[in-house]
Amino acid sequence: MDTYINDAERNIFKNHQFKDKEETPVDKLLTVDDVAHFAGLAPETVGYHIRVGRLRAYKLGSQWVVQIDDAFDWIKGREYR
């Protein structure tokens, strides 16, 4: 089973908006658990790639988050390894 995000799934996330408000920068963020789920990896593995600098992430309160474009580019790049 292919666990990587396909273009249709990517478009769902990129086009996500709430009906009663404009899109904010927070709407374009994924948690480490979200990235791990879509990449088919353990959250610890995603955390490792963040720590070694392969995946850019930001601390938001007590949680690490990844910009959606960075996450999808990182996942796509992993497909060719």
ZIVEN-V493249 format. One record per helix or strand of 2 or more residues. SS is the DSSP state (H for helix, E for strand). FROM is the first residue (numbers start at 1). LEN is the number of residues. If there is no record, write none. Layout:
# ZIVEN-V493249
SS&FROM&LEN / SS&FROM&LEN
This chain:
# ZIVEN-V493249
H&7&8 / H&25&4 / E&29&3 / H&32&8 / H&43&9 / E&58&3 / E&63&5 / H&68&11
